[in-house]
Amino acid sequence: MRRKAIFFAGIFIFAFGCASHLTYERSSTNDIPFHKRKIPSLEKAIVIDPKGPSLDPKYYEIMGRAVADVSNVSALASHCKDAIELLRFETEKVGGDALINVSCSSGTFDASASGTIISFKNRQEVLKVLRDIKAVLK
């Protein structure tokens, strides 16, 4: 009897895992006009957490906004983490250096995130400033 219960529990977990991957939906967009886009670099886009110190606007130019939506039937997945990674992808796609004003709202099976894409005026200088002000980076 115990073997049957373990067997059926295994089947249920396997089926639930497969179903969660079949119904996984992701979408992201940005409103960056073509003339503001840059050639993507090999550098990973930085997410500057709004809970920490913010960067002075004299060090960057605002390119535009990005939004991302993620849904998955698995309640165990970190939906906000996935949505923020989609924002990072949108930032890198348009040649942005970082995201600011990032927010995410999460439900049981989905999440929506948005943020502002920025371009650094001088990347090396900005990275030094971010270290000096002890900004929270993701």
N, CA and C atoms as a LAMMPS dump frame, in Angstrom:
ITEM: TIMESTEP
0
ITEM: NUMBER OF ATOMS
414
ITEM: BOX BOUNDS ff ff ff
-5.0000000000000000e+02 5.0000000000000000e+02
-5.0000000000000000e+02 5.0000000000000000e+02
-5.0000000000000000e+02 5.0000000000000000e+02
ITEM: ATOMS id mol type element x y z
1 1 1 N 0.829 -1.195 0
2 1 2 C 0 0 0
3 1 3 C 0.875 1.262 0
4 2 1 N 1.928 1.238 0.801
5 2 2 C 2.816 2.396 0.888
6 2 3 C 3.525 2.624 -0.448
7 3 1 N 3.899 1.519 -1.107
8 3 2 C 4.559 1.63 -2.406
9 3 3 C 3.628 2.277 -3.434
10 4 1 N 2.364 1.905 -3.399
11 4 2 C 1.403 2.488 -4.336
12 4 3 C 1.244 3.981 -4.091
13 5 1 N 1.189 4.377 -2.84
14 5 2 C 1.046 5.797 -2.499
15 5 3 C 2.261 6.586 -2.99
16 6 1 N 3.453 6.067 -2.781
17 6 2 C 4.674 6.736 -3.247
18 6 3 C 4.684 6.79 -4.772
19 7 1 N 4.291 5.703 -5.417
20 7 2 C 4.244 5.654 -6.873
21 7 3 C 3.291 6.725 -7.422
22 8 1 N 2.074 6.796 -6.871
23 8 2 C 1.105 7.771 -7.352
24 8 3 C 1.524 9.209 -7.03
25 9 1 N 2.184 9.41 -5.903
26 9 2 C 2.702 10.735 -5.58
27 9 3 C 3.769 11.132 -6.603
28 10 1 N 4.626 10.195 -6.976
29 10 2 C 5.65 10.465 -7.99
30 10 3 C 5.038 10.802 -9.335
31 11 1 N 4.017 10.053 -9.726
32 11 2 C 3.315 10.323 -10.99
33 11 3 C 2.679 11.709 -10.954
34 12 1 N 2.043 12.054 -9.845
35 12 2 C 1.398 13.362 -9.708
36 12 3 C 2.427 14.487 -9.817
37 13 1 N 3.542 14.377 -9.121
38 13 2 C 4.586 15.41 -9.162
39 13 3 C 5.15 15.53 -10.576
40 14 1 N 5.382 14.411 -11.239
41 14 2 C 5.9 14.429 -12.606
42 14 3 C 4.912 15.122 -13.55
43 15 1 N 3.656 14.778 -13.453
44 15 2 C 2.626 15.367 -14.317
45 15 3 C 2.482 16.864 -14.04
46 16 1 N 2.518 17.245 -12.786
47 16 2 C 2.398 18.658 -12.419
48 16 3 C 3.59 19.439 -12.958
49 17 1 N 4.784 18.871 -12.863
50 17 2 C 5.98 19.522 -13.382
51 17 3 C 5.927 19.702 -14.887
52 18 1 N 5.474 18.675 -15.592
53 18 2 C 5.34 18.767 -17.048
54 18 3 C 4.299 19.811 -17.432
55 19 1 N 3.186 19.837 -16.727
56 19 2 C 2.119 20.8 -17.035
57 19 3 C 2.591 22.225 -16.805
58 20 1 N 3.427 22.442 -15.795
59 20 2 C 3.887 23.801 -15.529
60 20 3 C 4.764 24.317 -16.655
61 21 1 N 5.522 23.442 -17.298
62 21 2 C 6.354 23.885 -18.418
63 21 3 C 5.543 24.069 -19.693
64 22 1 N 4.452 23.365 -19.826
65 22 2 C 3.624 23.503 -21.012
66 22 3 C 2.837 24.806 -21.001
67 23 1 N 2.51 25.331 -19.848
68 23 2 C 1.697 26.534 -19.76
69 23 3 C 2.501 27.751 -19.33
70 24 1 N 3.789 27.709 -19.527
71 24 2 C 4.662 28.808 -19.152
72 24 3 C 4.607 29.886 -20.228
73 25 1 N 4.228 31.097 -19.855
74 25 2 C 4.135 32.196 -20.81
75 25 3 C 4.992 33.356 -20.341
76 26 1 N 5.714 33.954 -21.289
77 26 2 C 6.567 35.103 -20.992
78 26 3 C 6.412 36.112 -22.123
79 27 1 N 6.349 37.378 -21.762
80 27 2 C 6.325 38.43 -22.778
81 27 3 C 6.958 39.685 -22.198
82 28 1 N 7.611 40.436 -23.06
83 28 2 C 8.212 41.699 -22.63
84 28 3 C 8.229 42.662 -23.809
85 29 1 N 8.124 43.942 -23.496
86 29 2 C 8.162 44.985 -24.518
87 29 3 C 8.876 46.2 -23.958
88 30 1 N 9.238 47.097 -24.85
89 30 2 C 9.818 48.374 -24.429
90 30 3 C 9.286 49.462 -25.349
91 31 1 N 9.428 50.707 -24.92
92 31 2 C 8.95 51.829 -25.732
93 31 3 C 10.104 52.711 -26.228
94 32 1 N 11.278 52.108 -26.411
95 32 2 C 12.458 52.864 -26.822
96 32 3 C 12.352 53.188 -28.313
97 33 1 N 12.373 54.488 -28.673
98 33 2 C 12.356 54.828 -30.095
99 33 3 C 13.659 54.372 -30.769
100 34 1 N 13.585 54.11 -32.036
101 34 2 C 14.731 53.565 -32.766
102 34 3 C 15.961 54.47 -32.672
103 35 1 N 15.771 55.776 -32.708
104 35 2 C 16.92 56.692 -32.694
105 35 3 C 17.661 56.705 -31.347
106 36 1 N 17.043 56.2 -30.277
107 36 2 C 17.712 56.147 -28.977
108 36 3 C 18.413 54.814 -28.719
109 37 1 N 18.156 53.82 -29.561
110 37 2 C 18.757 52.5 -29.368
111 37 3 C 20.245 52.542 -29.687
112 38 1 N 20.976 51.653 -29.007
113 38 2 C 22.417 51.549 -29.214
114 38 3 C 22.756 50.111 -29.588
115 39 1 N 23.962 49.929 -30.035
116 39 2 C 24.421 48.578 -30.33
117 39 3 C 24.577 47.841 -29.009
118 40 1 N 23.986 46.649 -28.882
119 40 2 C 24.119 45.893 -27.627
120 40 3 C 25.586 45.581 -27.329
121 41 1 N 25.952 45.713 -26.068
122 41 2 C 27.325 45.395 -25.662
123 41 3 C 27.344 43.996 -25.055
124 42 1 N 28.517 43.537 -24.727
125 42 2 C 28.656 42.229 -24.098
126 42 3 C 28.471 42.301 -22.588
127 43 1 N 28.331 43.509 -22.059
128 43 2 C 28.148 43.703 -20.627
129 43 3 C 26.712 43.376 -20.229
130 44 1 N 26.568 42.71 -19.093
131 44 2 C 25.235 42.397 -18.573
132 44 3 C 24.614 43.67 -17.995
133 45 1 N 23.339 43.872 -18.279
134 45 2 C 22.634 45.046 -17.758
135 45 3 C 22.512 44.953 -16.238
136 46 1 N 22.651 46.072 -15.588
137 46 2 C 22.593 46.166 -14.126
138 46 3 C 21.176 46.573 -13.718
139 47 1 N 20.693 45.987 -12.636
140 47 2 C 19.419 46.404 -12.057
141 47 3 C 19.747 47.123 -10.752
142 48 1 N 19.469 48.423 -10.709
143 48 2 C 19.721 49.221 -9.509
144 48 3 C 18.467 49.164 -8.655
145 49 1 N 18.579 48.509 -7.52
146 49 2 C 17.436 48.278 -6.64
147 49 3 C 16.941 49.595 -6.059
148 50 1 N 15.628 49.867 -6.139
149 50 2 C 15.088 51.116 -5.603
150 50 3 C 15.162 51.198 -4.075
151 51 1 N 15.471 50.078 -3.391
152 51 2 C 15.568 50.103 -1.932
153 51 3 C 16.88 50.72 -1.458
154 52 1 N 17.861 50.811 -2.351
155 52 2 C 19.157 51.363 -1.983
156 52 3 C 19.295 52.797 -2.47
157 53 1 N 20.509 53.361 -2.31
158 53 2 C 20.751 54.721 -2.796
159 53 3 C 20.576 54.795 -4.313
160 54 1 N 20.076 55.914 -4.786
161 54 2 C 19.865 56.061 -6.222
162 54 3 C 21.026 56.82 -6.865
163 55 1 N 21.184 56.613 -8.146
164 55 2 C 22.244 57.243 -8.919
165 55 3 C 21.799 58.635 -9.334
166 56 1 N 22.712 59.58 -9.247
167 56 2 C 22.436 60.955 -9.645
168 56 3 C 22.139 60.996 -11.15
169 57 1 N 21.082 61.68 -11.574
170 57 2 C 20.716 61.729 -12.993
171 57 3 C 21.775 62.327 -13.917
172 58 1 N 22.766 63.006 -13.383
173 58 2 C 23.802 63.577 -14.253
174 58 3 C 24.691 62.497 -14.872
175 59 1 N 24.626 61.261 -14.37
176 59 2 C 25.469 60.179 -14.871
177 59 3 C 24.813 59.33 -15.954
178 60 1 N 23.543 59.576 -16.262
179 60 2 C 22.859 58.723 -17.238
180 60 3 C 21.824 59.49 -18.04
181 61 1 N 21.394 58.858 -19.118
182 61 2 C 20.298 59.357 -19.939
183 61 3 C 19.187 58.312 -19.924
184 62 1 N 17.953 58.757 -19.799
185 62 2 C 16.811 57.839 -19.817
186 62 3 C 16.5 57.487 -21.267
187 63 1 N 16.432 56.188 -21.528
188 63 2 C 16.095 55.723 -22.878
189 63 3 C 14.596 55.502 -23.021
190 64 1 N 13.957 54.933 -21.991
191 64 2 C 12.526 54.651 -22.037
192 64 3 C 12.132 53.621 -20.994
193 65 1 N 10.949 53.043 -21.155
194 65 2 C 10.41 52.08 -20.185
195 65 3 C 10.313 50.691 -20.807
196 66 1 N 10.334 49.694 -19.938
197 66 2 C 10.141 48.307 -20.352
198 66 3 C 9.166 47.651 -19.381
199 67 1 N 8.381 46.719 -19.9
200 67 2 C 7.446 45.949 -19.074
201 67 3 C 7.586 44.477 -19.431
202 68 1 N 7.323 43.62 -18.45
203 68 2 C 7.408 42.175 -18.661
204 68 3 C 6.298 41.483 -17.876
205 69 1 N 5.766 40.425 -18.459
206 69 2 C 4.734 39.612 -17.814
207 69 3 C 5.139 38.147 -17.908
208 70 1 N 4.96 37.43 -16.793
209 70 2 C 5.295 36.012 -16.72
210 70 3 C 4.14 35.297 -16.057
211 71 1 N 3.776 34.124 -16.594
212 71 2 C 2.778 33.301 -15.915
213 71 3 C 3.213 31.845 -16.009
214 72 1 N 2.94 31.105 -14.947
215 72 2 C 3.326 29.708 -14.842
216 72 3 C 2.41 29.075 -13.801
217 73 1 N 1.926 27.872 -14.063
218 73 2 C 1.007 27.243 -13.121
219 73 3 C 1.709 26.774 -11.858
220 74 1 N 3.008 26.753 -11.837
221 74 2 C 3.736 26.335 -10.639
222 74 3 C 3.818 27.49 -9.652
223 75 1 N 3.293 27.286 -8.478
224 75 2 C 3.369 28.311 -7.438
225 75 3 C 4.74 28.327 -6.784
226 76 1 N 5.585 27.354 -7.107
227 76 2 C 6.912 27.259 -6.499
228 76 3 C 7.944 28.11 -7.219
229 77 1 N 7.66 28.566 -8.432
230 77 2 C 8.616 29.358 -9.209
231 77 3 C 8.658 30.792 -8.696
232 78 1 N 9.815 31.424 -8.841
233 78 2 C 9.97 32.825 -8.46
234 78 3 C 9.571 33.682 -9.66
235 79 1 N 8.315 34.077 -9.707
236 79 2 C 7.789 34.787 -10.866
237 79 3 C 8.404 36.168 -11.026
238 80 1 N 8.609 36.903 -9.944
239 80 2 C 9.212 38.236 -10.047
240 80 3 C 10.642 38.144 -10.57
241 81 1 N 11.37 37.145 -10.134
242 81 2 C 12.749 36.984 -10.617
243 81 3 C 12.755 36.781 -12.13
244 82 1 N 11.844 35.955 -12.63
245 82 2 C 11.74 35.73 -14.074
246 82 3 C 11.357 37.011 -14.811
247 83 1 N 10.408 37.75 -14.276
248 83 2 C 9.963 38.984 -14.931
249 83 3 C 11.085 40.02 -14.97
250 84 1 N 11.85 40.121 -13.897
251 84 2 C 12.963 41.076 -13.876
252 84 3 C 14.063 40.644 -14.841
253 85 1 N 14.28 39.344 -15.004
254 85 2 C 15.253 38.869 -15.997
255 85 3 C 14.791 39.229 -17.41
256 86 1 N 13.49 39.209 -17.653
257 86 2 C 12.982 39.645 -18.952
258 86 3 C 13.23 41.138 -19.162
259 87 1 N 13.088 41.929 -18.1
260 87 2 C 13.403 43.359 -18.201
261 87 3 C 14.876 43.55 -18.534
262 88 1 N 15.726 42.763 -17.902
263 88 2 C 17.166 42.837 -18.173
264 88 3 C 17.436 42.508 -19.65
265 89 1 N 16.747 41.491 -20.176
266 89 2 C 16.889 41.128 -21.587
267 89 3 C 16.478 42.284 -22.487
268 90 1 N 15.357 42.938 -22.181
269 90 2 C 14.905 44.087 -22.977
270 90 3 C 15.939 45.205 -22.94
271 91 1 N 16.552 45.422 -21.778
272 91 2 C 17.569 46.46 -21.629
273 91 3 C 18.774 46.157 -22.506
274 92 1 N 19.236 44.928 -22.451
275 92 2 C 20.395 44.537 -23.248
276 92 3 C 20.084 44.586 -24.742
277 93 1 N 18.857 44.245 -25.106
278 93 2 C 18.45 44.206 -26.514
279 93 3 C 18.532 45.587 -27.167
280 94 1 N 18.218 46.643 -26.42
281 94 2 C 18.226 47.996 -26.985
282 94 3 C 19.528 48.747 -26.695
283 95 1 N 20.499 48.059 -26.075
284 95 2 C 21.791 48.685 -25.806
285 95 3 C 21.837 49.502 -24.531
286 96 1 N 20.879 49.302 -23.63
287 96 2 C 20.877 50.018 -22.354
288 96 3 C 21.888 49.424 -21.395
289 97 1 N 22.296 50.227 -20.42
290 97 2 C 23.279 49.779 -19.434
291 97 3 C 22.651 49.287 -18.14
292 98 1 N 21.503 49.857 -17.765
293 98 2 C 20.923 49.518 -16.46
294 98 3 C 19.428 49.786 -16.44
295 99 1 N 18.812 49.286 -15.379
296 99 2 C 17.396 49.518 -15.096
297 99 3 C 17.27 50.231 -13.76
298 100 1 N 16.421 51.232 -13.707
299 100 2 C 16.111 51.909 -12.445
300 100 3 C 14.599 51.889 -12.268
301 101 1 N 14.148 52.244 -11.084
302 101 2 C 12.714 52.293 -10.767
303 101 3 C 12.014 50.986 -11.108
304 102 1 N 12.665 49.88 -10.785
305 102 2 C 12.102 48.56 -11.084
306 102 3 C 11.069 48.203 -10.026
307 103 1 N 9.907 47.775 -10.489
308 103 2 C 8.872 47.313 -9.57
309 103 3 C 8.283 46.019 -10.124
310 104 1 N 7.807 45.193 -9.217
311 104 2 C 7.224 43.916 -9.625
312 104 3 C 6.053 43.6 -8.707
313 105 1 N 4.961 43.185 -9.312
314 105 2 C 3.82 42.718 -8.533
315 105 3 C 3.583 41.266 -8.916
316 106 1 N 3.448 40.441 -7.902
317 106 2 C 3.365 39.007 -8.125
318 106 3 C 2.074 38.446 -7.571
319 107 1 N 1.493 37.538 -8.343
320 107 2 C 0.328 36.79 -7.899
321 107 3 C 0.754 35.365 -7.603
322 108 1 N -0.188 34.479 -7.42
323 108 2 C 0.134 33.083 -7.14
324 108 3 C 0.796 32.416 -8.337
325 109 1 N 0.313 32.727 -9.541
326 109 2 C 0.815 32.065 -10.736
327 109 3 C 1.396 33.015 -11.769
328 110 1 N 1.535 34.305 -11.454
329 110 2 C 2.038 35.242 -12.455
330 110 3 C 2.73 36.429 -11.8
331 111 1 N 3.374 37.239 -12.627
332 111 2 C 4.027 38.455 -12.148
333 111 3 C 4.121 39.452 -13.293
334 112 1 N 4.091 40.737 -12.945
335 112 2 C 4.284 41.826 -13.901
336 112 3 C 5.353 42.742 -13.339
337 113 1 N 6.322 43.087 -14.178
338 113 2 C 7.409 43.964 -13.741
339 113 3 C 7.556 45.105 -14.739
340 114 1 N 8.045 46.23 -14.249
341 114 2 C 8.319 47.367 -15.127
342 114 3 C 9.542 48.101 -14.597
343 115 1 N 10.187 48.836 -15.474
344 115 2 C 11.366 49.58 -15.077
345 115 3 C 11.75 50.586 -16.143
346 116 1 N 12.649 51.479 -15.788
347 116 2 C 13.152 52.506 -16.698
348 116 3 C 14.539 52.103 -17.172
349 117 1 N 14.722 52.071 -18.484
350 117 2 C 16.015 51.712 -19.071
351 117 3 C 16.849 52.984 -19.198
352 118 1 N 18.107 52.888 -18.724
353 118 2 C 19.008 54.035 -18.809
354 118 3 C 20.299 53.656 -19.529
355 119 1 N 20.963 54.678 -20.024
356 119 2 C 22.253 54.519 -20.682
357 119 3 C 23.262 55.395 -19.937
358 120 1 N 24.375 54.796 -19.527
359 120 2 C 25.391 55.547 -18.795
360 120 3 C 26.141 56.479 -19.739
361 121 1 N 26.503 57.663 -19.233
362 121 2 C 27.324 58.581 -20.018
363 121 3 C 28.77 58.091 -20.049
364 122 1 N 29.242 57.538 -18.919
365 122 2 C 30.591 56.971 -18.833
366 122 3 C 30.503 55.762 -17.911
367 123 1 N 30.51 54.568 -18.476
368 123 2 C 30.272 53.337 -17.717
369 123 3 C 31.259 53.155 -16.568
370 124 1 N 32.544 53.357 -16.807
371 124 2 C 33.559 53.155 -15.765
372 124 3 C 33.34 54.11 -14.593
373 125 1 N 33.053 55.358 -14.907
374 125 2 C 32.818 56.35 -13.859
375 125 3 C 31.574 56.002 -13.041
376 126 1 N 30.519 55.582 -13.72
377 126 2 C 29.267 55.244 -13.039
378 126 3 C 29.456 54.026 -12.132
379 127 1 N 30.175 53.014 -12.599
380 127 2 C 30.407 51.833 -11.762
381 127 3 C 31.167 52.21 -10.494
382 128 1 N 32.106 53.133 -10.607
383 128 2 C 32.844 53.606 -9.429
384 128 3 C 31.902 54.357 -8.481
385 129 1 N 31.063 55.212 -9.033
386 129 2 C 30.108 55.973 -8.208
387 129 3 C 29.144 55.016 -7.508
388 130 1 N 28.654 54.019 -8.229
389 130 2 C 27.737 53.047 -7.607
390 130 3 C 28.402 52.299 -6.456
391 131 1 N 29.677 51.965 -6.618
392 131 2 C 30.398 51.322 -5.508
393 131 3 C 30.55 52.285 -4.331
394 132 1 N 30.866 53.542 -4.632
395 132 2 C 31.085 54.532 -3.568
396 132 3 C 29.825 54.822 -2.757
397 133 1 N 28.674 54.873 -3.433
398 133 2 C 27.428 55.163 -2.702
399 133 3 C 26.792 53.892 -2.122
400 134 1 N 27.438 52.75 -2.391
401 134 2 C 26.952 51.457 -1.913
402 134 3 C 25.523 51.165 -2.386
403 135 1 N 25.33 51.382 -3.69
404 135 2 C 24.025 51.103 -4.292
405 135 3 C 23.777 49.595 -4.272
406 136 1 N 22.524 49.236 -4.153
407 136 2 C 22.138 47.824 -4.151
408 136 3 C 21.918 47.412 -5.61
409 137 1 N 22.774 46.51 -6.096
410 137 2 C 22.707 46.077 -7.485
411 137 3 C 22.255 44.628 -7.549
412 138 1 N 21.539 44.32 -8.608
413 138 2 C 21.088 42.936 -8.836
414 138 3 C 21.687 42.455 -10.13
